[in-house]
Amino acid sequence: MKIALDVDGVLADVIISWINYNNSIRPKIDKYQITNWEFWKEFKIDPFDFYSELSSCWKNWISIPATEENLSSLTKSLSNIGQVDIVTAREHSTNSFVKSWLDHHDVSYDNYVSVIDGPMKADLNYDVFIDDSPLNAEKFLENNKKVFLYSQPWNQHIHNNQIQRVSNLTEVIEKIKFH
């Protein structure tokens, strides 16, 4: 089994770092106010600025919190089930920072795959996708892929019985093992 594991929003809670930056230059935003994928529109933030700022957060990768404790043991357990590849959509200049973050948290994975645009992930040859993007989840379904949507405030509006919502990686491991 080939498993595609996302980074931002699934392993790394980079939005927390971005919020800290945002709140120093704009009106304050709380993570739970981010209720849709393109939330910057609601807050009148230019998308170029948002993505540029998000990429800049990775320069200080050591300050980016993990979404869960024990990522090392959780990703080792996932690796016991199948091939786990980090599959992430990002600006290529951030790849070295992301890899440093993954090493720092002792995340187990076989390959690191970076694409420019999230929906491009769906064209890759994986059996299972673990992601937090509602846009990616829909694209994975269009390509008949198994989707685990990692719950975040920006994907709560997604209600599709073909998408398996998970709150943590332990749930993913249990669902893959027993299904």
Salt bridges, closest charged atoms under 4 A:
ASP6 OD1 - LYS121 NZ 2.95
ASP8 OD1 - ARG90 NH2 2.41
ASP13 OD2 - LYS31 NZ 2.99
GLU38 OE1 - LYS41 NZ 2.81
GLU53 OE2 - ARG26 NH2 2.60
ASP106 OD2 - LYS76 NZ 3.04
ASP131 OD2 - LYS121 NZ 2.72
GLU142 OE1 - LYS139 NZ 3.86
